[in-house]
Amino acid sequence: MFNIKPAVLRMLKGAGFSLFVGVAGGALAQAQGQAEPAQAQAQSQPQAQAPAAKPSAVGRWQTIDDKTGRPRAIVRIYQVNGAYQGEIEKVFYDPDEKKSGLCEQCPEPQRGKPVVGLTILWALEPDGSGRGYQGGRILDPANATVYKCKLWLDESGNGLDVRGYIGLTGLLGRTQRWQRIA
């Protein structure tokens, strides 16, 4: 069954390879001799693998300030009735930043609410690509403005591009890269 040249076999003996080939080859020959024809045919056909799970935006994300490059917050994204939304779990304040803990300038219904626990993403739906979400809104608590929003996952599923924009096409806006965390 195996055609290994004697010179190659001598070279591999030092690594114990010949013992492995002898034992594995004998076991394989014995198993093939005992197998039913249907079993032998089934063994020779490739096994179907379960499809890999599609990445999802559901999870915890560390936001990165697109201007400073520093971590800004942790946002948890989850699904509610087929739509995706996200809320702030933790805020990383700059040393000179006011830390009232309330979204004082936010529009209603978020005005005066604690920033931790504040819903900042809502009404996002899958865009059909398997990696993107669209049609939602995002609140920027720093300037108390609500923007249209779309999200898309990178190939690894560990990076999330979050785009807040105005207008119909999304050309006027900014994008942040968030990183998935455990």
C-alpha positions in Angstrom: 0.0 0.0 0.0 2.8 2.5 0.9 5.7 2.7 -1.5 8.5 4.2 0.6 12.0 4.1 -0.9 14.5 2.3 1.4 16.7 5.4 1.5 13.8 7.6 2.8 12.8 4.9 5.3 16.4 4.7 6.7 16.4 8.5 7.0 13.1 8.5 8.9 13.9 5.6 11.3 15.7 7.9 13.7 12.5 9.8 14.3 10.5 6.6 15.0 8.6 7.1 11.8 9.0 3.5 10.5 7.4 2.1 13.6 4.4 4.5 13.2 4.1 3.6 9.5 4.3 -0.1 10.3 1.7 0.0 13.0 -0.6 2.4 11.2 -0.3 0.5 7.9 -1.1 -2.8 9.6 -4.1 -1.4 11.4 -5.3 0.2 8.2 -4.9 -3.1 6.3 -6.7 -5.0 9.0 -9.6 -2.5 9.2 -10.0 -2.6 5.4 -10.1 -6.4 5.4 -12.9 -6.4 8.0 -14.9 -3.5 6.6 -18.1 -4.1 4.6 -18.0 -2.8 1.0 -20.5 0.0 1.8 -18.4 1.0 4.8 -15.3 1.1 2.8 -17.0 3.2 0.2 -18.3 5.6 2.9 -14.8 5.9 4.3 -13.3 6.9 0.9 -15.9 9.7 0.4 -15.0 13.2 1.8 -16.8 14.1 5.0 -19.1 17.1 4.9 -18.1 19.8 7.3 -20.6 21.9 9.2 -20.7 25.4 7.9 -18.8 28.0 9.9 -21.0 30.2 12.0 -21.4 33.6 10.5 -19.8 36.4 12.5 -22.3 38.7 14.3 -22.1 42.2 15.8 -23.6 40.8 19.0 -21.1 41.1 21.8 -19.0 43.6 23.7 -16.9 46.2 21.8 -14.3 48.6 22.9 -14.8 51.9 21.1 -11.7 53.7 19.9 -11.8 57.5 19.5 -11.1 58.2 15.8 -9.4 61.5 16.7 -7.2 60.4 19.6 -6.9 56.7 19.0 -7.6 56.0 22.7 -10.2 53.7 24.1 -13.4 55.6 24.8 -16.1 53.1 26.0 -17.3 49.6 26.1 -20.6 49.0 24.2 -22.6 45.9 24.3 -24.6 45.1 21.1 -27.5 42.7 21.3 -30.6 41.8 19.3 -34.1 42.7 20.2 -37.0 41.5 18.0 -34.8 41.1 14.9 -33.1 44.5 15.3 -29.8 45.3 16.8 -29.1 47.9 19.4 -26.2 48.8 21.7 -25.7 50.3 25.1 -22.7 51.7 27.0 -21.3 49.5 29.7 -18.3 51.5 30.7 -16.8 54.9 29.9 -13.0 55.7 29.8 -12.8 59.4 30.7 -9.9 61.7 29.9 -8.2 63.2 33.0 -9.4 66.7 32.1 -13.0 65.6 31.1 -16.1 66.5 33.1 -17.4 63.2 34.7 -21.0 64.0 35.5 -22.1 60.5 34.4 -25.2 62.0 32.8 -26.1 62.7 29.2 -27.0 66.3 30.0 -27.3 67.6 26.4 -28.7 64.4 24.7 -32.1 64.7 22.9 -35.1 63.1 24.5 -35.6 60.4 25.7 -31.9 60.0 26.6 -31.6 63.5 28.2 -30.5 63.4 31.8 -30.0 59.6 31.8 -26.8 58.0 33.1 -24.2 57.5 30.3 -23.5 53.9 31.6 -26.6 51.9 30.4 -27.5 54.5 27.8 -28.7 53.0 24.5 -26.6 54.6 21.8 -27.3 52.3 18.8 -30.8 51.2 17.7 -32.9 49.9 14.8 -30.0 48.3 13.0 -31.0 45.5 10.7 -28.8 43.1 8.6 -28.1 44.4 5.2 -28.0 41.0 3.5 -24.2 40.8 3.0 -23.8 38.6 6.1 -21.4 41.1 7.6 -23.2 44.5 7.6 -26.1 46.3 9.4 -27.9 49.3 8.2 -31.0 51.5 8.7 -30.2 52.3 12.3 -29.3 55.4 14.4 -26.4 56.2 16.6 -26.2 58.8 19.4 -22.9 60.5 20.0 -23.1 61.6 23.6 -20.1 63.9 23.2 -22.1 66.3 21.0 -25.6 65.1 21.8 -26.4 64.4 18.1 -28.2 61.4 16.5 -26.9 60.2 13.2 -27.9 57.6 10.7 -25.8 54.5 11.2 -24.4 51.5 9.5 -22.0 48.8 10.7 -19.9 46.2 9.1 -17.6 43.4 10.5 -14.1 42.8 9.2 -13.2 39.3 7.9 -12.1 38.0 11.3 -15.3 39.2 13.0 -13.2 40.9 15.7 -13.3 44.4 14.2 -16.4 46.5 13.7 -16.5 49.6 11.5 -19.2 52.0 12.8 -20.2 54.8 10.5 -22.4 57.7 11.7 -23.5 59.9 8.9 -26.0 62.5 7.6 -27.8 62.5 4.2 -28.9 59.6 2.1 -25.7 58.0 0.9 -23.5 58.0 3.9 -20.8 60.2 2.3 -21.0 62.9 5.0 -19.9 61.3 8.3 -17.2 59.5 10.1 -16.2 56.0 10.8 -14.7 54.4 13.9 -13.1 50.9 14.2 -14.3 49.1 17.3 -12.5 46.0 18.7 -14.3 43.0 20.1 -13.5 42.1 23.7 -14.3 39.1 25.8 
